[in-house]
Structures are given as C-alpha cells and as structure tokens.
C-alpha cells in the first residue's frame, strides 16, 4: 500500500512538472508572438536548420542573407549588426533539436523554456558549490531573483546561449568536485561553443588539474574537443576558416565589447592607455592567484575559478553582458560567505545586495538606454557594475573561503 502511494506521488509530481512546462512554453510562445526578437537565437537556428535541411554551410552567404531577411526584412546595412552564425560549427548539436521545428516562434518558445530551466539549475548548482544551506522560503526568493534580475532577463529574451554555457560551467565544477573528470571534460569541451567565456577558465583548470595529477580531466577535455572539431570537418572541410572569417568580421559591426574600447570611447585621450593598464594589472592578479591555487583543495580552486570568470570580462577579451550569467556562482559564493560568517549582518548584506542588483541594474539600464539604428540599445556603462562589485566581493571573502579551518574565525563567532 505504501509503495503504491509512493508511485502515485511520483506520477503526480511528473504530471505537475509536465503541465508546468507546457504552460511555460505556451506563455513563452505568446510572448514571442507579441514581441518578435530572440536575435541571439535566430542566427544559430537559421544556420543549423539550413544545414540540416539544405546542407548549406552556416557561414555561407545564402545563410547570411536568410538570417538578415528574418531580422531586418532585408540585407543588413553598413554599421548594423549583421547577425552572423559566428559560433563554432559543433554548436549545431545544441541547436539541432530546435532547428528541426519549422515554426520559429515555437522553436524560440521551447528554447526560452530551456533557458528558464537552466537559470534555475545554475542557481541550485551554485548553492551546492557554495555549501549554502537556506530555508526553502529563501531558496524560492533566490530563484525569483535569479530569473528576474537584469543579467538573466536580457539573455533570456534575446535567446543567448550564454545561459546554457553557464550551466555547463556549473556542471563542470560539480563534476570536478565529485571526481567525475570524464563528465567534466565533456562539459568543458562543449563550453567552447562560446570560447570568450572560458578562454581563461580552461587554462586555469588545466593548471590546477596538473597540480592534482588529474590527467583524465585534461585529456577528456582535449579529446572531446578534437573529436568535435575533426568530426565537423567531415561535413564542411574548411569550416574553421569560414568561422574565423566571420569572427574577425563581426567586431566591426557591433558596439564596443572590451573595457579598453569603452574607455577609449569615453576618454579618447587616455582611454586606450587606461584599458591596457587595467589588462596588465588583472593579468598580474590572475598569475598570482593561479600560482596560489596550485595544489590546493577544491574550495580554493572554486574561489580562484570564480575570480577567473570575473576577470575574463574585464581583462580586455571581447565580451557581452549576456555572458555575465556565468558569474552567478561567484555571486552566490559571496552571499553564502556573508551569511555563514556574519550571521545577521551577513543576512542584511545579502538582502541589500538583492535589491541593489535587482532594482539598481534595471534602473541603470533604463536611465542610460540609448538609441542606435532606431533601436533601443544598452549603454556600455552596463559592462562595469557587476564584475567590479564581484571583484571587490571575492577579495572581501577570500580569507574565509581559502582558509576555512582557521580557529580565529570560530572564536570571533562566539563573541557575537
């Protein structure tokens, strides 16, 4: 009898989840009909679909014209974002299930549902990595925040793959902690779909893996990556050259995407020099911290990995604020450390930060919104607040994270 009740309970939960996903997808579809867009998803959907159905290279001129026709209703003009496929060819493995759907609005709705689930999974995974035990009510509040704050909503509406990549990064961290190095290698290889997000993280992980003699982590990542690259050569032999051609063309058609370029735009006289100075300082910080993490345990590794993800967006590598969703693990690590080590004051800091990031970032976005090519465009000022706040926050909690065994912290707690 008890077993029968348990089976009914599981069946009921499955039905509730299924109906919730159907309702969410329906809502996303209605949103998409009323708000055409998803301009980060559309080029990859078109490129993947035309490859699967017409055997066209996603980097071909035919695909470019089709993308621009769907985005603009015409070919892109000079100075407009040409919305090229851009991503490595093996990214079609991510988009293929959606590209098989001929109705773009439905495909976009299902993609948005995937991204919404991913946002929740990123937060839950980050909670586990930070070892932050919260009351269920506070977990729900954190879930609401993780879906509604600026750096989640913007990539969600645009359909940016950064959310999926961020989930892969969190999954890789969890796999590394569990000593599942083969799984971690697969996930890390797939994160190279957006290489600018992991261009510093993967080298750090390799260095740490060498210090731990975890060779499988390195070889599984490189092995899967080689298989992906070589395998796609069977379909388009020169896809790497075609991809690089688009990559080098793309920056000239978009807004500034590095601190140096933004500073040069703001301060034409000294902006470029300030950008280089920032790059040199942050490169020195990374070298110092990577060296400090050599041979250390997972907790130290995780803090340094979070720092690496933050610095990736400030060091001079071209990026976009959509990629900031990968900084959620760093954000939650900071929140967890405040809560664990400072009790009531820590909870106050966490609550204040929720409001600051939720209301403050949206207010800054609205107040600095600009008009470009007759479209509302985020200001380049949005590039700085989150990574700078996280940089300060990570060094604020550094001692707590990398030296959790120190007795003086326990003594400090007894006096509060």
Secondary structure, 3 states (H helix, E strand, C coil): CHHHHHHHHHHHHHHHHHHHHHHHHHHHHHHHHHCCCCHHHHHHHHHHHHHHHHCCCCCCHHHHHHHHHHHHCCCCCCCCCCCCCCCCHHHHHHHHHHHCCCCHHHHHHHHHHHHHHHHHHHHHHHHHHHCCCCCHHHHHHHHHHHHHCHHHHHHHHHCCCHHHHHHHHHHHHHHHHCCCHHHHHHHHHHHHHHHHHHCCHHHHHHHHHHHHCCHHHHHHHHHHHHHHHHHHHCCCCCHHHHHHHHHHHHHHHCCCCCHHHHHHHHCCCCHHHHHHHHHHHHHHHHHHHHHHHCCCCHHHHHHHHHHHHHHHCCCCCCCCHHHHHHHHHHHHHHHHHHHHHHHHHHHHHHHHHHHHHHHHHHHHHHHCCEEECCEEECCHHHHCHHHHHHHHHHHHHHHHHHCCCCHHHHHHHHHC
